[in-house]
Amino acid sequence: MRTEKLIPLILNKASKEPSFFISQITILYAICEISRKTNYTPTIQVSRKQLMHSTKIKSYGTYHRCIKTLCDLGYIKYEPSYHPDGKTLIHLLPLSQNELN
């Protein structure tokens, strides 16, 4: 499935996730929005600072907890850069056929 069709499905599924907080949904939305701006690429490069600024999250702990939850639930794959000037790779993972229905 193409990424532009997948994004609304991902956001719809996330909005129904009982364990999600608004901070996790806003990070997922920001990732989807960056993907949209980069011609719907499923893999984006973004800095933590840029993502935290766009989601208005101030705490590193909150940011990393949200990213960990999104990874654990299978929404994204997160590859940190570990370089101060480097950008992190974030992959939007496709939904399984069961999750589309």
C-alpha positions as CSV (number, residue, x, y, z in Angstrom):
1,M,0.0,0.0,0.0
2,R,1.3,3.5,-0.9
3,T,2.3,5.7,2.0
4,E,-0.1,8.5,1.2
5,K,-3.0,6.0,1.7
6,L,-1.4,4.4,4.7
7,I,-1.0,7.6,6.8
8,P,-4.7,8.1,7.5
9,L,-5.1,4.4,8.4
10,I,-2.1,4.7,10.8
11,L,-3.5,7.8,12.5
12,N,-7.0,6.3,12.7
13,K,-5.6,3.1,14.3
14,A,-3.5,5.2,16.7
15,S,-6.5,7.4,17.8
16,K,-8.3,4.2,18.9
17,E,-5.3,2.8,20.8
18,P,-6.4,2.7,24.5
19,S,-2.8,3.0,25.9
20,F,-1.9,6.1,23.9
21,F,-1.4,9.5,25.4
22,I,-1.8,12.7,23.3
23,S,2.0,13.1,23.2
24,Q,2.4,9.7,21.4
25,I,-0.3,10.7,18.9
26,T,1.3,14.1,18.3
27,I,4.7,12.5,17.6
28,L,3.2,10.0,15.2
29,Y,1.3,12.8,13.5
30,A,4.4,14.9,13.2
31,I,6.3,11.9,11.7
32,C,3.4,11.4,9.2
33,E,3.4,15.1,8.4
34,I,7.2,15.1,7.7
35,S,6.6,12.0,5.5
36,R,3.9,13.9,3.6
37,K,6.2,16.9,3.1
38,T,8.9,14.7,1.7
39,N,6.7,13.2,-1.0
40,Y,5.3,10.4,1.2
41,T,8.6,8.7,1.8
42,P,8.2,5.8,4.4
43,T,11.6,6.6,5.8
44,I,12.4,10.1,7.1
45,Q,15.5,11.8,8.6
46,V,14.7,14.1,11.4
47,S,16.5,15.5,14.4
48,R,15.2,15.0,17.9
49,K,15.2,18.7,18.4
50,Q,13.1,19.3,15.3
51,L,10.6,16.6,16.3
52,M,10.4,17.9,19.9
53,H,9.9,21.5,18.7
54,S,7.1,20.6,16.2
55,T,5.2,18.5,18.9
56,K,5.8,21.0,21.7
57,I,7.3,18.3,23.9
58,K,9.9,19.8,26.3
59,S,11.2,16.7,28.2
60,Y,13.7,14.3,26.7
61,G,12.2,11.6,28.9
62,T,8.7,12.1,27.5
63,Y,10.1,12.1,23.9
64,H,12.0,8.9,24.4
65,R,9.1,7.2,26.2
66,C,6.8,8.1,23.3
67,I,9.2,6.9,20.7
68,K,9.7,3.6,22.6
69,T,5.9,3.1,22.8
70,L,5.5,3.7,19.0
71,C,8.3,1.2,18.3
72,D,7.0,-1.4,20.7
73,L,3.5,-1.2,19.2
74,G,4.9,-1.5,15.6
75,Y,4.1,1.9,14.3
76,I,7.7,3.0,13.6
77,K,11.3,1.7,13.5
78,Y,13.7,4.1,15.1
79,E,17.4,4.3,14.2
80,P,19.1,7.0,16.3
81,S,22.1,8.8,14.9
82,Y,24.2,9.2,18.1
83,H,26.0,12.1,16.4
84,P,25.2,15.6,17.6
85,D,24.7,17.0,14.1
86,G,23.2,13.8,12.6
87,K,19.6,13.1,12.0
88,T,17.7,10.1,13.2
89,L,16.1,7.7,10.7
90,I,12.5,6.9,11.4
91,H,10.7,4.3,9.3
92,L,6.9,4.2,9.1
93,L,6.0,0.5,9.3
94,P,3.2,-0.9,7.2
95,L,0.1,-2.2,9.0
96,S,-0.8,-5.8,8.8
97,Q,-3.9,-6.9,6.8
98,N,-5.7,-7.5,10.1
99,E,-5.1,-4.0,11.3
100,L,-6.5,-2.5,8.1
101,N,-10.0,-3.9,8.8
